[in-house]
């Protein structure tokens, strides 16, 4: 019976630890294999039941076999133990293996630390603001489990434990902020490990009719832009993404091997300087304002078709300082290899579209005239701009141009480019975004996935590559007013609630401003921003030594302040003057061998002292009477306090 009681005491807090491990696994459930989730559910249920019913734990050989099996299973599934995916699964399985051998507080502490690592893994996987409250709550609960294991008592209620933990973590918040701001960082992103499945919705390197219309029903933010000057007008807000050259009769693709020579660009007009912050896409596209003219050389490059790309996939929030020229001449001459590429068409598909191109080439002498004829066709004939175009079969462009005549931007751009190529005009499809919504609270432009767009570029001799947007001919309000202004009220366009309700619009803008602050000030807080902060604080040319000195000084100030607070918080309560004078009299009487008893009151002690020291009986009686009057009397007087001080000072042992 004694051993059982001891085991119960050593496993104090086991239900809290089980709950903490479950809470920290939840953010990973969508990424864990189903067998791992089911296995952990079974282990958690078994360990709780075993504790309640006093079942014995598995023998040592079985626990070793489980640990080996968990390692082999992860290696067989992921071929590695490294990375977010394999590492998270391995941590979860280790937590389960550790649970089956929990015999004391030390074992439970190990499980709690596994839970901490799972919280951090969730933050590495996804740094978006919406999951932050859950992770903070998970951190509080996990810390509460640790406190319950080591510092709890049986009488503590869950509320008491959680409140005490929250107060403890609030007290640690200044120290955490100091370490976050001043701890020297290596160059590069703070969140240094990228998840294998970190892709978000966004543009790909292939476009099939219906792809962009599917993307446009999402109201998620694709990127945010802060301009140094005034916002460009809507007609100039074309954000250049993947340029598609290859066409198989239905889908357009970005070439895999780009070996074409760069073309000369002549920049015209006033440049636009801005900072663009892109959400993760797991693709290298940098959506620059058309046409990008300056960019950070080490972080981006411009391709032969004027698209900006990063040297790596954007698996975390990324920001770039760019300059663009809305007016430009893109190319003074066209290499023959690129001319051949951008006039190629499959011969056996879309015969009516090819015939239309040849007919226009026979009727008109130059590319601008052919383009104008196509745009007039879109404008004058009953074409409809819609988010819900009908499905198209193999001859997709023929069906769209001559049968359904209902489509989204990719339908018009693709069909226009096919006809222009059939007419012998070098053409290509450009995908990206068009427009954006200004957020006055944050002072930046929000570009959403619903702003995804596609347009065409044609080669005009003497003018280079010229942007032609067929959507502007069918639905010009799409360019000036955005998607909501161009589609019907019954179509599934995002943002209708923001448009209908001013209150909801302000809520949405405020929420996005918070997201932007989180991205800019926390997620993207790197070594460069750290040095910029020190310069704003008055440090000239700061380096890692400055950071180290600042961190050391800040930590010293923090701990001195903490020590002063603790000394004040737990100081001995000040006694009132009567009590202090009584204590002084007691110290003097101690020399006569009269010592207060542990439960003896002041009055009883003075009366006993008068009996023990008859030569002091008069002084002690006066002290007793003054003390009683000051301590318990209805109206203590200052004169009596002075007399008491005098009598105590006269007392000579």
N, C-alpha and C positions, 0 to 999 in steps of 0.2 A: 504493500500500500504506500509506503514511503517513497519507493522508487517511482511509482506511478505519479504521485504528487509532484516529485521533482521533475519528471518529464513534462507534466502540464505546465509547470512554471517556466521551464526552458523553452517551450514552444508558445510562450505568450506572444500574441500578435499574429499567429499563423493565419487566421481569417483575413486580417488586414493585408498581409503579404500576398495571399492568393488573389484578393480583389485588386491589389495594385498591379500585379502581373497581368491580370485580365484587362485592366484599363489601358495599360501601355501596349498591349497586343492589338487592341481595336483599330488604331490608325493604319495598321499593316494588313488588315484582313483582306482588302481588295487585291493585295499583291502576293499573299501567301498561297502556296498550293493547297488545295482543298484537304488533302490528307494531313497536312501540318495543323490546320485549324481544328479539324476533328480530333486529332490526337491530343492537342493541348486542352481541348474541352474535356476530354476523357480524363487526362492527368489531373486537372484542377478539381474535377468532381471526385475522383478517387481519393486525392490527398485530403480533401475536406471531410469525406466520409470516414477515411481511416482515422483521422484525428478524433472525430466524434465517437467512433465505436471502439477505439483502442486496438485497431488492427496492427499487426507487426509490419515493419518496412521490408522491402525486398532484400535478399541477401547481397553481399558485396559483388559476387560474380555476375549477378543479373544486372546490377547497376553499371558495371564496367561494360557489359555487352550492350546495354542501351546507349551508352556514350559512344561506343565504336559504331553502332548501327546509325546513330544520328549523323556522325561525321561522314560515313560512307554514303548515306542517302543524299546529303547536300552535295558531295562531290559528284555523285552520279547524275544529279539533276542539273547542276550549274557548272560542272567541270572546274570549280574553284571554290575557295572559302572567302575570297576577297570581294569587295564591292558591296553596294547597298543591298542588292537582291540576295546574293548568297550569304552575306554576312548577317543580314536580318533573320533569315530562316535559321541559320546556325545559332544565333543568340536565343531565338524562341525555343529551339529544341534543347539548348543547354539549360534554359530555365526549367523546362519540363523534367530533364534528367536530374537537375539539382533538387527539385521538389520531392522526388521519391527517396531522397536520403536526408531530408531535413530532420535533424535530431536536436538542434539547439539554436541559440541566438546567432551563432556564427554562420550557420548554414542559411538561416533566414536573411541575414545581412547580405550574403552573396546573391541571393535571389533578388533582393531590393536593388542592388547595384546593376544587375542584368536589366531590371525594369528601367533604371535611369538610362542605360545605353540604348534601350529600345525607344525611349522618348527622343533622344538625340538623333537616332537613325530616322525617326519620322520627320524631324526638322530638316535633316540633310536631304531627305527625299522631296520634301515640298515645303518651301519657305513662304507660301502665300498666307496672307493675314487671316483668312477665315478659320484656319485650323489652330491659330495661336491660342485662343481661349481654352480650347480642349487640352492642348499640351501643357499650359500653365496649371490648369486644374489637375491634370495627371501628375505634374511635378509636386503639387501640394499634397495630393493623396499618397504618392509614393513616399514622400518625406514623413507624412503622418504614420505610415506603416513602419518606417524605421524608428520613429519615436515610440511607437506602441511596443515594439520589440524590446527597446533598451530602456525607456524612461516612463513607460506607462504603468498604471496600477489597475487592479481589477475594477475599481470604482469609477474609472474615467469613462465618461460617456463619449460616443463618437463625435458629438458636437464639441466637447471640451478639447479632444485631441486635435481636431481640424482647426479650431480657432487658435490653439497654442502654436500649431505648425505654421499657420498663415502669418501670425505675428512674428515668428522667428524668421520666416523668409522675407518679410517686409524689412526687418532689421538688417538683413544681409543685402538688401537691394542696393544701397549706396556702394558697397564694396564691389558688387557685380558690375555696376555701371562704371566704376573706376577701372576695373580690369578690362571691360569691353572697350573703353575709349583709349586707354593708355598702354595696354599691353602691346609690346612691339609685334607687328604683323609682317609676315612674309608677303612679297608682291603676289598678286593674284587674288581670286575670289575667296572670301572667308569660308564659304560653303564648298570645300574643295573636292568633294566626291559627288559625282553625278549619278543619278539612278538610271538604270538601263531603260526603263520605260517612262522617262521623264517627259516625253513628248506631250505637247499640248496641241489643241486644234490650231490649224494654220495652213498656209499655202504649201503645196508640195511641188515636186518637179515634173508633175504630169497633170493635164487637165482634160477631163472628159465632160461632155455636156451634162450638167446637173451638179458638178462638183462645187462650184462657187455658190450656186443657189442654196445648196445644202449648208455650206459654211455660213452663209449670210443670215440664217435663222438663229445664229448665236449672237448674244449681246455681250460676250466676254471682250475685255479690252485686249487688243493686240499689242499696242504700244502707246506711249505718251510722248509728247513733243513740247519742249519749251523753246520758244523763239527769242532771239536777242532783241528783235524789233517787232514790227507789226506782223500780224498773221497774213500769210498770202491769201488772196481771194480764193473762193472755192474752186474756180476753174483751173487754178494752178496747183491744187493739192492732190497731185498724183504721186503715190508712193511706190517706187519701182521695186518689183520683186523678180522672181524667176522669169527669164525670157525663153520662150518655147519656139524651137525651130523645126523639130521633127514631127511629121503628121502621117498617121497610118490609115487615114480615111475616117477615123472616129475620134481618136485621142491625140493630143499634142504633148510633146515631151521636150525636156531640156536635154541637150546632148550630153552624153557621159564624158566624152573626150573632147576638150576644147583646145584646138590647135590653130585657131585662126589668128591672124595678126591683129594687133590693136589698131583702132582707127583714130585719127586726129579729131579733137573736139575744139571748137571755137566757142568760147564762153561770151555771152552778151548780157547787157543790162546789169542790174544791181544784184549782188549775191544775197543769199538768205543763210544766216548762221543760226544754228539750233543745236539742242541736245536732245537725242532720241533715246528713250529707255524702252527696250523690248522685253515682253514677257517670254518665258522659255518656249521654244518650239521644237527642240532637238534637231534643228536644221541650221545651216550656216547663213541663211539669208539676213541681210541688214536692209531694212525697208527705208531707203533714202528717198528724199524728195527729188523728183525728176528735174534735173539731171545732177548727180553727185559730182562735185568738183574738188573737194578736199576732205580728207578723212585721216584718222590715225594710221600711219603706215604699218606699224607693227600689229595692229589689231584688225585690219581689213585690207582688201584689195579690190580693184575694179576690173571686171572681166571685159573681154573684147566687145560684149554687147551691153556694156555700161551698167551692169548690175554690181552692187557691193556685196561681197561675201566675206565672212570671217574665216580664219584658218581652222576653226573648230566648230562643232555643233553648239548652238546656244541652249545649254541645259540649265541655265540659271538666268535670273534677271540680268540683262546686259545693257550698258549705256555707252553711247558714242557721241563724240563731238564732231559735227559734220558741217559742211558748207555746200550749198547747191545753187545752181543757176536755172531758174525757170525758163529763161530764154537762152538758146544755144543752137549751134550747128553741129550735129552729131555725125561726123564723117565727111571728109571732102572727096574721098574716092572709095569705091567699093571693090575689095579684092575679088577676083574671079571665083576663088574657092567659096567665099561667103555668098556670092551671087548665085552660084549653083545650088548651095544648100538651101537658100531662102526662096527658091523657085521650084523646088521639088514637090511633086504630088503623086500619089498612087494613081495609076492609070485606070484601074477597073472599078473604082468606087466613085460615087457622087457624080455620075455623068452629066446630069442637068446643070450642076454648079460649074463644071468644067466648060460646058457649052456656053453658059452665060458669060464666063470670063473671056472666052475666045470672041464672042459676039461684041463685048464691050471694047476689046483690043482692036477689033476691026473698025469700030465706029469712032473711037477717039485716038488721038495721037500721043497723048502723054499721061503719066500716072495721075497727076492731080485731077484731070478730067474724068478718068475712069473711077477714081475714088468718089468724086462728086456725084457721078451717076448712081453708084451703089448707095450712097447716103440718101439721095432723092428717092430711090426705091424703098428704103426703110421708112422714110418719112411719109411718103404719099400712099403707100399700099397698107393694107390693114394688118400691120405687125403689132404685136402686143408684148409689152414688157411685164413679166410676171415671175414671181418666186416659185410657181408651181407649173413648170412647163411639162408637156406630155413626154413620155419616154420615146426615145428614137431608136430605130433599128440600125442595120448595117450602113445604109446610105444616109447617115445622120444629117449631113449638111443639105442634101436634096430634100429630105422630109421637112426640115425646118424652113428652108427658103421658099418651097413651093407648095407645101401641104399644111403643116400645123401653124406656122408663122407666130408661134408663141414661145418666148424664150427669155432667158436671163442674159446678163452681160456676156457670159462665155459663149452663148449661142451666137450672138451678133458678132463678137470679135472673131470667133473661129470661122463663121461663114464668110465674113468680109475678107479675111486673110486668104481663104481658099480661092475665092473668086479673083482676088488681085493676083495671086500666083498663077492662076489659070490664064490671066491676061498678060503674063510675062513680067509682072512687077515684083521685084524682091520684097517679101513681106514676112512678118513674124508676129506672134502673139506675145504680149507682155501681161503678166499677172502681177497683182499688187493690191493696193488699197486706194480708194479715192474719197476725199472729204475728211470728216472728223468733226467732233463736237467740242467746243471750247468750255473748259471748266473754270469759271471765274473765281472759285474759292481757292484753287491751287495755282491758277495762272498758267495753265498748259492746255494743249489740245489732246483730246482722247480719240484714238482711232480704234474702232471696234472690229471684231470679226465680221459684223454685218456690213462694214464698209469695204469688204473684199470686192475686187473688181478685175476686169480684164479688158484690154483694149488692143489695138493693132498699131504696128509701125510699118510704114512703107518707105522704100527708097525713092527719093526724088533727085534726079540729077541736078547738081548745083546747090541743093539744099540739105542733102544728107538724109538721115533717118527722121521721118516726121511722124508725130503721134496723130493717129486718127482714132477717135472714139465713136464707134457706131451707136453705142447706147445713147449718146447725146443727141443723135438724130431721131431716135424713137421716143426717148423719155428725157428731154433736156432737164426736167426738174430733178432727175437723179443726181446730176452734177451740182446743181445750185442748192438743193434742199435735202439731199440725202435719200436713203432708201425709202423712208416713210412717206416722202413726198411723191414717190414715183409709182408705188404699187397700190393696189386696191385695199380698201379698209378691211376686207375679210381675209386677206392673205396673212400668213404667220410671220410678219416682220417684227423683230424685237423692238422694244422701246415705246410701244403705244401707251403704256401706263405713264411713262415719264412725260410723254407729250400731252396726255389728257389731264394730269394732276400736277400742279405747281409744287404741292407739298412733297409728292413722291419724287419729283425731279430734284428738289433740294436734298432729300434723303440720299438719293443715288449719287449726287455730286459730292456730298459730304463723305459718304462711304468710299468713293473712289479717291478723294483727297487723302483719307487715312491710309488707303492702300499705297498711294504714291509716297507718302511720308515713310511708311514702313519699308518700301523698296529702296528709297534713296538714302535714308538715314541709318537703316539697320542692315538689310540684306546686302547692300552694295557698299557698306562701310569697309574700305580696304586700306592698304598702306598709303595710297595717294591721298585719300580723304583724311586720313589720320594726320598726315603732315600738314595738309591745308588747315585743319582745325588748330594745330599748334601755332601756325603762322598767324591765324586770326586772334589767337590768345596773346600774341606779342613776342613769340619766339622767332628769332631770325635764323633762317636756314636750318631748321630742325633736322635731326637725324636720330638714329636708334639710341645714341647716348642721351639725347634730350628726353626721349621717351622713357628711358630707364630712370633718369633722375626725377622726372615728373611723376612716374609711377611710385618710386620709393618715397618721395616727399608726400604724395597723396595718401599712400598707405600708412605712413607714420602719423600724419594728421588724423586719418580716420581712426586708427587704434588709440591715439591719445584721447580723441574725443569720446570714443567708446568707453575707455577706461574711466574718464571723468563722469560720464553718464552713469556707468554702473556703480561708481563710488557714491554718487548722489542718490541713485535709485535705491541702493541697499544700505544706506547709512543708518547708524543707530538713531532711533527717534530721540529728538531733543526733549529733555525733561524740564518741567516747569521749575521756577526758582524755589518754591518750598521743598520740592523733592530733592533738588540739588543741595540745598542747605542741610537737609536731613542726612543725605549721604555724606556730606562733609563732617557732620557731627558723629556719624557712625564710624568714620575712619579714625577720628581722634579717640573715641571710646575703645576702639580695637586695641590700643596700646595698654589699656587697663584690663585686657582680657575679656571684654564684653563684646561678643560677636552676634550679629542678627541671625536668628534662626531662618531656615529656608522658607518657612511659611509664616514667619512672624511679621505682623504689620508694624508701621512706624510708631504708632502710639504705644502699642504693647512693648515694643523694644525700648522706648524711652522710659516707660514706667519700670521695666525690669532693670534698666541701667541705673535708675535712681536708687533702687534697693541695693544693687551691687556696689554702688559708689555713693554712700551717704554724704560724703563731703561735697558732692556735686548735685545733691538732690534739688537745691533751690534753682540752680541754673537749668538743670534738665526739666524741671517743672515749668519754668518760664518758656523754654524752647517748645515743650509739648503744647502748652496752651496757645502760643503764637502759631505753631504749625497747624493745629486743629482749626483755628479761626481762619487762617489764610486758605487752607486746603478745602475745608468743608463749610465755612461760614457763608452767610447770605450775601455779604458785601465786603470782600477783602479790601483792606486799605493799604496804601503805599507806606504809610507810617509804620504799620505793623510789620511789613516786609523789611524795612530798615532796622527795626528793633530786633527782628529775628536774625538778620545778618550780624548785628552787634553782639547778641547773646552767643551765637555760634563762634564768633571770633574770640570772645572772652573765655570760651571753654578751654581750659588747660588740663590735659590729662595728668 
